Amino acid sequence: MEARADLVCDSGHLSSSGGLFILIARMLDRLLPGQVLEVLSSEPSLAHDLPAWARLTANRFLGSAKNNGRTSYFIEKGRAKRILTGESADWGQKAAIADDNFDTRAWLVGRAAVIPERAEPSHGFAPRGAVVEEGAPAFPFDVLEASHAWSESAAELYEQATAAYWDGSRDIPWSKLEPIDAELERAVCQLMTFLAENEYSALYVPAKWIARIHPHFAETVLFLSTQVSDEARHIEVFIKRALANGGGLQFSTASTQASLKSLLDQEDFLQASFLLSVLGEGTFLDLLKYIEAYSPEPVTREIARRTRIDESRHVHFALTHIRHALSRDAKLKQKLRRAVLDRASVLSEVKGLNPLVEESLVILASGGLLPERLPEGVNARSELYAVMHENRIKRLAAVGFDEREAEELSELHTPNFM
């Protein structure tokens, strides 16, 4: 027969069981429908296998011809699609890699750089930028809008988090822990108990939302994953410190549990992030700084220092995330304000901060229960509360609330700190 081939493929002695059809399929991918592929082969089984394969794959077998002791087989590419889509995948992308470092911010190339205003539920777990075949099932993600899920700072903060990872078993100087005054140890253990229960909420809340954010906002999902990892490590070291020096885990109040449950009950991602991180974790930055400053020994001091650095990253993410969302939709401000008011209403019967935590803050700053030192501790605690309030106002102003609104919302924040 006579046929004009648009592409020639020499398959040597390759048989259908040895990968021939993979080779032919890839060659046909280079052609347009109606174009012809010539397969030059020395394998006799192709005379039977290739026509059958062509019918199965909706291509047209045109025939064969002898060619210098070998055989040429001719296949016309059909119109059937191997993947049901009218889109083409990227090719030729080459992200910038500097000094053997592929920064996550540099993966914004080609289709992967296109941030959808609204992600399609049927795109499921396909990476942003991949071509998704028609007919894929819809996934139950409910955070689909870029205005709620996208954060320009997430990739940078993800890089910082992965670079700053530390080990709670080996990077804390546990061997330097020595016995301290019993009342001081009790205060430290009570504070560690309080910190651990609050960090459980800071773990479970983002973990809850990871499963609900569309993967096309991968940077946010990846960062929240580091936040969960950070909080797990914080819980670990707080509990270990309570158990390491002759004391033990202390008391959790019903009011603390009610306050933390109100965070887990949030059903809006922006509101949850705002309440947990801008207000709660932001307030905890001041608490950790206080514990670091008044720590009676190097182990507690190092725990407070390391966890504070991690928490500052979580707060920074929330600030940029909320600020970005408000820049897209100013009406969200009232929604966030309403979240604070509603939470304050739910917690209106909460008595206040665990009294043992309040006492422990004084004892920590006083260095014990010496009567002549206690006034110093009381003053330090009062200053802490004032600083917490002042810094909450600053963070609220940073995301877009005016001074009066920021003052009001800070005053309404839970006495539990988180």
PADOTI-255216 format. One record per atom (N, C-alpha, C): y, x, z. Coordinates in steps of 0.05 Angstrom, whole numbers, plus 5000, padded with zeros to 4 digits. Example, Ala and Ser with C-alpha at 12.3 -4.5 7.8 and 13.67 -1.06 7.14 Angstrom:
2
488652645156 491052465156 493452645156 495552575142 497952735143 500152585157 
end
This chain:
418
497650175000 500050005000 502550175000 504750054992 507250204993 509150065013 510250215031 512150105050 514150325058 516550245061 518650435068 519050415098 518450645111 518650655141 521550735149 522550595170 525050675182 524750895203 522250915213 521751115233 518751195231 518151455233 515351545231 514551655258 512151585267 511051675292 508351805287 508052065293 505552195290 504052185317 501952025318 500551985343 498052165346 497652355327 495452545330 492752405331 491152475352 488552345356 488652135378 491052055386 491351875409 489951605403 488451505422 487051245419 488451035436 487650785432 488850565447 488350595477 486150715485 485550745514 486950985525 488051155509 489351395518 492351385520 493551155514 496451125516 497851075490 496251035468 497450995442 499550765441 498750535454 500550305453 503150345468 503050515488 505550585502 507450735483 506250925468 507851085449 509050905428 507350725417 508250555395 510450355405 510050245429 511950055440 514650195443 514650435453 517150585457 518550645430 516950705410 518050755383 519250505372 517950285375 518950025365 521549945380 521850035405 524249975420 526750095406 526350295390 528550435377 529450285351 527850095343 528349955318 529449675322 530749575301 531649295301 529549115289 529548855296 527648675283 527748695253 525348705241 525148725212 524849015202 525449205219 525149485211 522149565214 521349785200 518549855199 518050125212 515850125228 514850375240 512350465226 512250715218 509850835207 508551005229 505950935234 504351085254 502351255239 502651515240 500851705226 498751795247 496151755240 494051795259 491551915247 490052065263 487452165256 485252015271 485951805286 484051655302 483051405287 480451395280 479451175263 479550905276 479450895303 479350635317 481950475313 484050605304 486550455300 486350245279 484550275260 484250075239 483549805250 482249795273 481549545286 483549475308 484249675324 485949625348 488849555341 489949685321 492849655317 493549375306 492049255287 492648985278 492548785301 490548815318 490248625340 492548655360 493348905365 495648945384 498248835372 498648865346 501048765333 501148455336 498948325332 498948025335 499647955364 498348095383 498748035411 501648065420 503048255408 505748325416 507848195398 507048025380 508847875362 510348065343 508948285335 509948455314 508148405289 508948505266 507348445242 506048705231 503448695229 501948915217 502048895187 503149095174 503549085144 501249205129 499649365141 497349495127 497349785132 495649925117 495250215121 494950355094 495150615094 494850775069 493951055078 492251175061 491251445066 493651635061 493651845078 495852035077 494852315084 494152465062 493152745065 490952765086 488952605083 486552615100 486952465126 489252345131 489752185154 490551905145 491251735164 492051465156 494751395167 496351265150 498951165159 498650865163 499450765186 499450475192 502350385194 502850145183 505650045181 505949785198 507949795216 508449555233 511349485230 511749225225 514549125224 515249005251 517449095262 518248995289 518948695287 517748545306 518348255307 520848195324 521347945328 523747865342 523247795372 520747815380 520047755408 521247975425 522247895449 523448095468 521348165488 521248425494 519448525515 520448435542 523048435546 524448335570 526248115561 526047885573 527647645565 530547675574 532047805558 534947835564 536347905538 538847825536 540547905513 542248145519 541948265542 543548495550 542048755546 543548965543 542449225540 542849385566 540849545573 541149715597 542949955591 544150065611 545750305608 544050545599 545350725585 544050975578 546351185575 545751425583 547751635580 549551675603 548951525625 550651555649 550051825663 552151945673 551752195688 553952215709 553152135734 555052125756 555852415763 558252435775 559252695783 557852795808 556753035806 555353165828 556853425834 557853455858 559453685865 558153855886 557854115881 556654295901 553954195912 552254105893 549654015900 549653765918 551853615917 552253385933 552753135916 551052935918 551452685903 552452485923 555152465925 556452275944 555951995934 555451815953 554951535945 557251405931 559751495937 562051395923 562051455893 560451665886 560451745858 558451585841 557051405853 555151255836 556451015822 559050985824 560450775810 560950855781 558850845765 558950905737 557550695721 558450655696 557150455679 557050175691 554950035686 554649765697 554549765727 553649985739 553549995768 556249995781 558350045765 561150055776 562449775775 561049585763 562149315761 561449155786 563449095803 563048935827 563448645820 561348485822 561648205814 563348045834 565047865824 566547695842 564747525858 562547435845 560447285858 557747375848 556047465865 553447565857 551547325852 549747365832 547847155825 545447165843 544746945856 542346945873 539847025858 539646965832 537247025817 537147325810 539147475816 539047765811 537647905834 537147765855 535347855876 535648135885 533448285885 533448555895 533948765873 534648665849 535348855828 537849015835 537849275832 540249435838 542549345821 544949345832 547349285816 547449465793 547749355769 547749515745 545249495728 543049415741 540549375726 540749115710 539249095689 539048845673 536848675684 537448435691 535448255703 534448055682 531848035681 530647855661 531147565668 531447405648 531847115652 529346995666 529846795682 527646655695 526846765722 528346955732 527747065759 528446855780 527046845802 527546645823 530146695838 531346485848 533746515864 532946605892 534346805903 533846905930 535746765950 534946745975 536546585994 538846736007 540146915992 542547046002 544846846003 546346846024 548646656025 551346796028 551447056029 553947206027 554047315999 555347165981 555247225953 557947305941 560147255956 562747305946 563747585952 564847725933 565947985937 568147985958 569647765959 571847745978 570847756007 568247686011 567147696038 565347936043 564048036022 561948236026 562748516018 564648545999 565348805989 567248956007 566849206010 568749376025 569049646011 571449716005 571949965991 571350216008 571350176034 570850406052 567850436059 566150246051 563450256060 561950506051 562250586026 560750816016 561551066031 564251106035 565151346050 564051346078 564151116092 563251096119 560151126121 558751036100 555851086099 555251386097 556851526081 556451816079 556951946106 559051856120 559751976146 557451916166 556351676165 554251596184 551751766180 550951796155 548451946150 548852246157 551252346153 551752626160 551952676190 552752466205 553252496233 550952416251 548652366238 546352266254 545552466276 545052366300 544152536322 541752406335 540352566350 537752496362 538052446392 537452206401 537752136429 535852286448 533652386437 531752526453 532352826456 533552936435 533953226435 536853326435 538753156426 541553246424 543153186449 542053046468 543453006494 542353226513 544053356528 543153576546 541853476571 539553346568 538153216590 537553406613 536953656606 536253856627 538553916645 540953846638 543253906655 543853676675 542153476675 542553246694 541553336721 543353316741 542753376769 543353146787 542153126810 542652906828 545552886836 546552646837 549352596846 549352396869 551652346881 551952156903 550651886895 549151766914 547551526908 549351296898 551651256910 553451036901 554551096873 555051346868 556051416841 553851376820 551351456828 549051406810 548651116805 548950946826 548650656822 550750546803 553150656805 555250566787 554650646759 553750886755 553050976728 550750806717 548750756733 546450596723 547350306716 549150196732 550149926726 551649926700 553350126695 554850146670 552950186647 550850346650 548950396628 547450136622 546849976642 545549726638 547349536622 549849526630 551849366616 552249456587 552449706583 552849816556 550449746539 548049776550 545549726534 545449436525 546049246543 545748966535 547848896514 550249016516 552248966496 551449086469 550249316470 549449446445 547149296432 545549156447 543548986435 544848776417 547048666426 548448476409 549648616384 550648856388 551749006366 549649096346 547149096354 544849146336 544048896322 543548686337 542448436326 544348296307 546948306313 548848156296 548848276267 549348536263 549348636236 546548616223 544448646239 541748626229 541248346217 542348146230 542147866221 543447836193 545747976189 547247936165 546248106142 544848326148 543748486126 541948316108 540348146120 538547986104 539947756089 542447716094 543847496081 545947586060 546547846060 548547956041 547148026015 548247945992 546948005967 546848305962 544548415953 544348705948 546348825928 547648655912 549648765894 552048885909 552248815935 554348935952 552949145969 551549325955 549749515967 551149695988 553649775982 554949956000 555249836028 555949576029 556149436054 553449416068 551449346053 548749326065 547849596076 548249816060 547450076070 548950166095 551650106095 553150176119 552150026143 551749766140 550749606163 548049706173 546449806154 543849926162 544250166181 546350326174 546850556192 547950456219 549450236218 550450126243 548150036261 546249906249 543849826265 542450066276 542150276260 540850526269 542450646292 545150656289 546850766310 546450606336 546450346334 546250186359 543550216372 541450246356 538750296367 538850556383 540150756373 540351016387 542050986412 544150826411 545850786434 544250646457 542750436449 541150296468 539150496481 537950656464 536050856474 537251036495 539551156489 540651356508 541851226533 542850976531 543950846554 541650776574 539450676563 537150606580 535950866592 535651076575 534551326585 536251436608 538951416605 540651526627 540251366652 539851106651 539450946675 536851016688 534951116673 532251166684 531751466691 533751636686 533251916686 533952066712 535451936730 536552096752 536251966780 534051826783 533451706809 534451426814 535751316794 536851046796 534950846782 536050706763 534450506747 536350306735 535250136718 536749926705 537649726727 540049626724 541249456745 541449166736 543749036740 543848746737 545448646712 544348436701 545748296678 546448016688 548947936683 549747676692 549447466670 549347216679 549146996660 551646986642 553947056653 556447046638 556347256615 555247486621 554947696600 553147596578 550947476586 549047376566 550247156549 551846976562 553146756547 555146866527 556647076535 558647196517 557247316493 555047466498 553647596476 552247406457 551247186469 549946986452 551946856433 554346826442 556446706425 556946876400 556447136401 556647306378 554347256359 551947246370 549547206354 549546926340 550946736353 551046466342 552946436318 554546636312 556446616290 554946576263 555946396247 554646346221 556446406198 558446566202 560246656181 560446966183 559847106161 559747396163 562447526171 564647426159 567247546166 567947486195 567447246204 567947186232 566347356251 563747386244 562047546261 562947836263 563747946239 564748226238 567348256254 569048056251 571648066265 571248056295 569647866305 569247836334 567748076345 565648156332 564048376342 565448646341 566548716318 567448986314 570449036319 572048856307 574948896310 575748856340 574648636351 575348576379 573348706399 570748656395 568848746415 568449046415 567449156393 566949446392 569549606395 571749486385 574249616389 574949656418 574449446434 574949456462 573049656475 570649676465 568649866476 569450156471 571050206451 572050476447 573550576472 575150396482 576750466506 574850496531 572850326533 570950336555 569450606554 568550686531 566950926528 568751176534 571251156525 573051376530 573551406560 573751186574 574051176603 571651306617 569251226608 566751336620 566551636615 567351716591 567251996584 569152156602 571552046606 573652186622 572752206651 571452006663 570852006691 567852066697 566352136677 563552196681 563152406702 561152366720 560752566742 558952796734 557852796709 556153016701 556153016670 555153246658 555353286629 553653106612 551552996623 549752826607 551052566600 552052426621 553452176616 555952216599 557352446603 559652506587 558952536557 556852676552 556052716524 555052456511 553652296527 552752036516 555251866509 557151856526 559551696521 561051806496 561252066494 562652196472 561352136445 558752176444 557352136419 557351836410 556851666429 556851376422 559651276414 561651386427 564351306420 565051386391 564151616382 564651706355 563351516335 560851436341 559551246324 560950976323 561750886347 563050616349 565750616334 567150846334 569650856319 569250806289 566950906279 566250856251 565750566246 564350436264 563850146261 566449986261 568250066279 570849926280 572449966255 572450206245 573950276221 572850106197 570250086195 569149916174 570149636176 570049516200 570849246204 573849206197 575449396206 578349376200 578949366170 577749556155 578249566126 576949326113 574649236122 573249006111 574948756114 575848706139 577448466144 580148476130 581348716130 583948736116 583648686086 581548786074 581048736046 580648436041 579148306058 578648016055 581147856057 582847926077 585447776080 587347826057 587148066045 588848116022 588047945998 585547855997 584647685975 585047385981 585147326007 585447036014 586847016041 589446966040 591046956065 590146736084 588846526073 587946306089 585746386109 584446616103 582346706121 583446776149 586046836150 587246906176 586946676196 587446436188 587146206205 584246156213 582446216194 579646186200 578746386222 579746626220 579146826241 580346746268 582846656266 584146566291 582546336304 581646156287 580045926297 577446026310 576246236299 573746346310 574246446339 576546576343 577146676370 577646446389 579146246380 579646006397 577045856403 575345826383 572845686388 571045836407 570946096404 569246256422 570446246451 573046256453 574246236480 573645966492 573645756476 572945486486 570045476496 568245586480 565445596488 565045746514 566645956518 566346126541 568346056563 569545826562 571645756581 570645746610 568045696613 566945676640 565745936650 565946146632 564946406640 566646516662 565446616684 566946696707 568646946702 567747116685 569147366680 567147596678 568147836679 566448076677 564548086701 562148176696 560248236717 561648386740 561748266764 563148396786 562048676793 559548716788 558348976794 559349186773 559849096749 561049276729 563949346737 565449136746 568149196754 568249396777 566449356797 566349546819 565549826809 563649826791 562650086781 564750246767 566550106753 568750246740 570650376760 571050246782 572750366803 571250606816 568750566823 567250776836 566951026818 566650976792 566451206774 569051366774 571251226771 573851366771 574551486798 573451376820 574051476846 572151706854 570051736838 568151946845 566351876868 566251616875 564551526897 565951316913 565151286938 566251066955 568051176977 569151416975 570951516995 573451336996 574151227020 576451047022 579051167011 579451417015 581951537006 582151566976 579851546962 579751566933 579651306918 578851096932 578550836919 581050726906 583450746919 585850656905 586350786878 585551036876 585751186851 584051056829 581550976838 579750846819 580750566811 581850416830 582950156824 585150176803 586950376807 589150416788 588050496760 586050656760 584850746734 583650506719 582350336734 581150096721 583349916710 585449876726 587749706716 588949826691 589250086690 590250216666 588350176643 585750186648 583850146627 584149866615 584449656631 584749386621 587349366605 589449496614 591949486599 591649626572 590349846571 589949996546 588149836527 586149696538 584449536521 586049316507 587749186523 589448966512 591349076491 592649296498 594549426479 593249506453 590949626454 589549716430 588449486414 587649266427 586749026413 589048926396 591448916408 593748816393 594248996369 594049256372 594449436350 592449386327 589949346334 587949296314 588349026300 589148826315 589648566303 592048586284 594048736292 596348776274 595548926249 593749116252 592849276230 591449106208 590148886216 588748726196 590548496185 592948466197 594848276185 596048066203 595348066229 596547866248 599247966257 601147776261 603747856271 603547906301 605648006313 605648096342 604847866360 606147626355 605547396373 602647316370 601547296346 598847216342 596947416354 597547676350 595747886361 595647876391 598047826404 598147806433 596447576443 596647346429 595147106437 592147156434 591347266412 588447306407 587247516426 588747716432 587747916451 587447796479 589247626487 589047496513 586647316514 585847196492 583647016491 580947156489 580947416484 578447566481 576747546506 574147546503 572347516525 572747726547 572647656572 572847856594 570448046594 568447976579 566048146578 566448396561 568848426549 569548646531 568448606503 565748566500 564548536474 564648236465 
end
